[in-house]
Amino acid sequence: MRIKSTELPREILENVLNPDPLEGEDIIIENGAGETIGVIIQPKAYDFLLRKFEELEDENDDALDEKYDPNSPSLDDLMGD
């Protein structure tokens, strides 16, 4: 989902553009019971998270990558006569 900056309340937009260094770089949205229902993160944090996810995906892909085994049966062997 994408929204225009003009659609955000001024206070939230200010916190997104100029995060408080003591509060961190995210904005946690809570309901009346104090439960987290959403989070807004800054672009740099978003890019960082995407890079970390890509690194984890690459590690998982590498772990699943089967190495060549010359003793493995060929496709012809598996298909039989």
URRA-V474895 format. One record per backbone hydrogen bond with DSSP energy under -0.5 kcal/mol. NH is the residue of the N-H (numbers start at 0). CO is the residue of the C=O. If there is no record, write none. Layout:
# URRA-V474895
nh=<NH NH>
co=<CO CO>
This chain:
# URRA-V474895
nh=<6 7 12 13 14 15 16 17 20 22 23 26 27 28 29 30 33 36 37 39 41 45 46 47 48 49 50 51 52 53 54 55 56 57 58 59 60 61 62 63 64 71 77 78 79>
co=<3 4 8 9 10 11 12 13 18 19 19 39 25 37 27 34 30 28 28 26 24 41 42 43 44 45 46 47 48 49 50 51 52 53 54 55 56 57 58 59 60 68 73 74 75>
